[in-house]
Amino acid sequence: MKRALALAALLLCVPTVMAAEPANTQAVAKADTAKGQDIATKVCAACHATDGNSPAPVNPKLAGQFPEYLQKQLVNFKPVDGGKAARVSPVMMGFAAPLSAEEIRNVSAYYAGQQAKPGAAKNKDTLALGQKLWRGGDVSRSIPACASCHGATGAGIPIQYPRLAGQHAEYTEAQLRAFRSGERTNDANRMMRTIAVRLTDAEVKAVADYVAGLK
């Protein structure tokens, strides 16, 4: 029975499920990072900093993130054919709306090329729980190890799963809660929603804090 549950949990993270739903990789390679830097400086820096290392814990660090993932998020913030955006955020929807596909490609490539500054776990009392979930999940509740998709060090898997190492704990916690409540729905095949709904408040906090200290 345990082996069956473990297999079911691991199937949530099979490589064929593209969490980032990548854009054309050739287009990313041809991005103009100088133009991307100009957009970052004029549009994004107030919240994410020019180098992508956001000083505010409620705003994600973008430095060193995979360009395909950043592109996907910006595209998802834009309404499709006048309808609802795949990812809802009044602030980000306003910033993403006027950006062209080329501008999104450029700014994503620019931030991807910046050096991410390390973070740190702050709650030593929850480190063991965070580490347990990250490395081994909880087979009894069909919760796969976070590392099975995002890597042992949180470096992610290019194109497929985003880098999480060093991310602000407050931001990671907010996103896990959003996936759990169904407020955020732009995960491929409901992958993150399926996992997050099984996590308790204490587990969400623990794994988010643990992620912040990964390098």
Backbone torsions as a table, in degrees:
resi	resn	phi	psi	omega
1	MET	NA	-44.2	-179.9
2	LYS	-63.7	-38.2	178.4
3	ARG	-64.0	-37.5	179.4
4	ALA	-66.0	-42.3	179.1
5	LEU	-65.7	-39.2	179.6
6	ALA	-63.2	-42.1	179.0
7	LEU	-63.8	-42.4	179.9
8	ALA	-62.9	-39.4	179.9
9	ALA	-66.3	-43.6	-178.4
10	LEU	-66.7	-30.1	179.7
11	LEU	-63.4	-20.0	177.1
12	LEU	-65.8	-20.9	-174.4
13	CYS	-116.7	23.4	179.8
14	VAL	-63.0	142.6	-174.2
15	PRO	-59.3	-21.6	-178.0
16	THR	-71.7	-13.0	176.7
17	VAL	-89.9	106.1	-175.3
18	MET	-85.5	98.7	-178.2
19	ALA	-63.6	-29.1	-177.2
20	ALA	-92.7	-9.5	-176.8
21	GLU	40.3	67.8	-167.6
22	PRO	-61.4	149.7	171.3
23	ALA	-82.8	177.6	-179.0
24	ASN	-59.2	121.9	-175.2
25	THR	-68.8	-28.3	176.4
26	GLN	-65.8	-37.4	179.0
27	ALA	-64.0	-38.9	178.6
28	VAL	-63.2	-42.4	-178.0
29	ALA	-63.2	-28.5	-178.2
30	LYS	-92.1	7.1	-178.1
31	ALA	-62.7	148.8	178.4
32	ASP	-97.2	100.8	-175.9
33	THR	-71.3	-24.2	176.9
34	ALA	-66.0	-42.6	176.3
35	LYS	-68.9	-34.1	177.1
36	GLY	-63.3	-40.0	178.1
37	GLN	-63.8	-38.2	179.1
38	ASP	-62.6	-42.3	177.4
39	ILE	-65.7	-43.5	-180.0
40	ALA	-59.6	-42.9	-177.9
41	THR	-67.4	-41.8	-174.5
42	LYS	-86.3	-29.7	-172.0
43	VAL	-112.6	-42.0	-167.9
44	CYS	-101.0	-22.4	-169.5
45	ALA	-60.7	-32.3	-177.0
46	ALA	-59.6	-32.2	-179.5
47	CYS	-104.9	-36.0	-172.1
48	HIS	-111.2	-3.2	-176.7
49	ALA	72.3	151.1	-177.5
50	THR	-62.0	-32.9	-179.7
51	ASP	-92.7	5.2	176.3
52	GLY	83.3	2.7	177.9
53	ASN	-99.3	79.2	-176.1
54	SER	-53.5	129.0	178.2
55	PRO	-81.2	-16.5	-178.2
56	ALA	-94.7	122.6	-175.9
57	PRO	-64.1	-16.8	178.4
58	VAL	-82.5	-14.1	179.3
59	ASN	-107.8	131.2	-175.0
60	PRO	-68.3	149.1	168.7
61	LYS	-74.2	133.9	-179.5
62	LEU	-108.3	-18.2	-177.4
63	ALA	-59.6	130.6	176.4
64	GLY	79.0	0.8	178.1
65	GLN	-74.1	152.7	179.7
66	PHE	-64.3	134.0	-177.6
67	PRO	-60.7	-34.9	-179.9
68	GLU	-63.1	-38.3	179.8
69	TYR	-68.7	-43.6	178.8
70	LEU	-62.3	-41.7	177.2
71	GLN	-59.0	-46.7	-178.1
72	LYS	-59.2	-44.1	-177.9
73	GLN	-64.4	-44.0	179.3
74	LEU	-63.6	-41.8	177.2
75	VAL	-63.6	-40.6	-179.3
76	ASN	-66.3	-24.0	177.5
77	PHE	-76.6	-11.2	-179.2
78	LYS	-94.3	130.0	177.6
79	PRO	-59.7	144.8	-179.6
80	VAL	-100.2	120.5	178.1
81	ASP	50.7	41.9	177.3
82	GLY	77.7	1.5	-179.6
83	GLY	-93.8	-151.8	-176.8
84	LYS	-83.8	143.4	175.5
85	ALA	-73.7	151.3	-180.0
86	ALA	-69.5	-29.0	176.3
87	ARG	-127.6	125.8	-172.5
88	VAL	-102.4	124.9	172.7
89	SER	-158.2	112.0	-178.5
90	PRO	-52.6	-39.0	-178.9
91	VAL	-70.2	-54.1	-176.0
92	MET	-69.6	-31.8	177.5
93	MET	-62.7	-37.2	178.9
94	GLY	-66.5	-39.3	-180.0
95	PHE	-75.5	-36.6	-176.0
96	ALA	-76.8	-30.5	-173.6
97	ALA	-51.4	-46.8	-176.7
98	PRO	-81.7	-6.0	-177.1
99	LEU	-77.4	133.7	176.2
100	SER	-80.1	169.1	178.0
101	ALA	-59.8	-38.8	179.6
102	GLU	-66.5	-42.7	179.6
103	GLU	-65.0	-39.7	176.5
104	ILE	-62.2	-42.9	178.7
105	ARG	-62.0	-43.7	-176.9
106	ASN	-67.4	-47.1	-177.3
107	VAL	-70.3	-32.1	177.1
108	SER	-65.8	-43.6	179.2
109	ALA	-65.5	-38.3	179.1
110	TYR	-62.4	-51.4	-178.7
111	TYR	-65.3	-34.3	178.7
112	ALA	-62.6	-28.6	-178.4
113	GLY	-86.2	-2.4	-179.7
114	GLN	-86.0	155.1	-178.9
115	GLN	-83.4	121.3	179.2
116	ALA	-76.5	132.4	176.2
117	LYS	-82.4	141.4	-179.0
118	PRO	-67.3	152.0	174.9
119	GLY	-107.4	-164.9	179.5
120	ALA	-156.0	140.7	173.0
121	ALA	-72.5	143.6	-175.0
122	LYS	-112.5	-18.5	-175.5
123	ASN	-113.9	97.9	-177.5
124	LYS	-65.9	-21.4	-178.2
125	ASP	-72.7	-18.9	-178.3
126	THR	-110.3	2.9	-176.6
127	LEU	-59.9	-41.3	-178.0
128	ALA	-63.1	-43.7	179.5
129	LEU	-66.2	-43.8	179.1
130	GLY	-61.8	-42.6	179.1
131	GLN	-64.7	-40.6	179.5
132	LYS	-60.4	-47.2	-179.2
133	LEU	-67.6	-40.0	-178.9
134	TRP	-64.9	-46.2	-174.4
135	ARG	-85.0	-34.9	-173.8
136	GLY	-127.3	-9.8	-177.5
137	GLY	63.1	-150.6	176.3
138	ASP	-145.1	95.6	-175.7
139	VAL	-58.6	-35.9	-177.0
140	SER	-62.9	-22.3	178.9
141	ARG	-116.0	17.0	179.1
142	SER	56.3	40.3	175.2
143	ILE	-103.6	111.8	-179.6
144	PRO	-73.1	157.9	174.9
145	ALA	-63.0	133.9	177.8
146	CYS	-58.0	-35.9	-178.0
147	ALA	-63.6	-22.3	-178.4
148	SER	-66.2	-22.3	176.0
149	CYS	-109.5	-39.7	-172.5
150	HIS	-100.1	1.5	176.8
151	GLY	87.2	153.1	-176.8
152	ALA	-59.9	-34.5	-178.7
153	THR	-101.6	6.4	-179.9
154	GLY	78.9	14.0	-177.9
155	ALA	-74.6	-13.3	-179.6
156	GLY	76.7	-178.2	176.4
157	ILE	-125.8	118.0	-176.6
158	PRO	-47.1	136.0	-180.0
159	ILE	74.7	-37.2	-172.3
160	GLN	-89.3	-55.0	-173.4
161	TYR	-132.1	134.0	-173.2
162	PRO	-68.1	155.3	172.2
163	ARG	-70.3	135.8	178.2
164	LEU	-122.1	-17.2	-175.8
165	ALA	-54.8	129.5	175.9
166	GLY	79.6	1.0	-179.8
167	GLN	-67.0	147.8	178.1
168	HIS	-56.3	130.1	-179.6
169	ALA	-60.1	-38.9	-178.2
170	GLU	-63.1	-39.4	179.3
171	TYR	-69.7	-46.3	179.5
172	THR	-59.8	-43.1	178.7
173	GLU	-60.5	-44.2	-179.4
174	ALA	-61.6	-38.9	-179.4
175	GLN	-71.5	-38.3	176.6
176	LEU	-63.1	-40.3	177.4
177	ARG	-65.7	-38.1	179.4
178	ALA	-66.7	-40.5	175.6
179	PHE	-64.7	-40.7	-176.9
180	ARG	-65.7	-38.7	-178.7
181	SER	-82.8	-15.2	-176.7
182	GLY	89.3	5.5	177.6
183	GLU	-68.1	-36.8	175.3
184	ARG	-105.6	128.2	-172.5
185	THR	-132.7	16.2	-175.8
186	ASN	-95.2	27.1	174.3
187	ASP	-88.7	135.4	-179.0
188	ALA	-63.9	133.2	177.2
189	ASN	55.1	27.0	178.6
190	ARG	59.6	24.7	-174.0
191	MET	-56.4	-55.0	-177.0
192	MET	-70.7	-33.5	177.4
193	ARG	-65.7	-38.6	179.9
194	THR	-63.9	-38.4	-179.6
195	ILE	-78.6	-48.3	-173.4
196	ALA	-62.6	-32.4	-178.0
197	VAL	-65.4	-17.5	-179.4
198	ARG	-92.8	-4.8	-177.8
199	LEU	-92.3	140.0	175.1
200	THR	-81.6	168.8	176.5
201	ASP	-57.6	-43.7	-179.2
202	ALA	-63.1	-38.5	180.0
203	GLU	-70.4	-38.1	177.3
204	VAL	-60.7	-47.2	179.7
205	LYS	-63.6	-41.9	-177.0
206	ALA	-65.3	-46.9	-177.3
207	VAL	-71.3	-33.5	177.9
208	ALA	-65.3	-41.4	179.0
209	ASP	-68.4	-38.9	179.4
210	TYR	-63.7	-41.5	179.2
211	VAL	-58.5	-39.5	-178.0
212	ALA	-59.6	-28.8	-177.9
213	GLY	-93.2	-2.3	-179.9
214	LEU	-72.9	144.1	180.0
215	LYS	-132.9	NA	NA
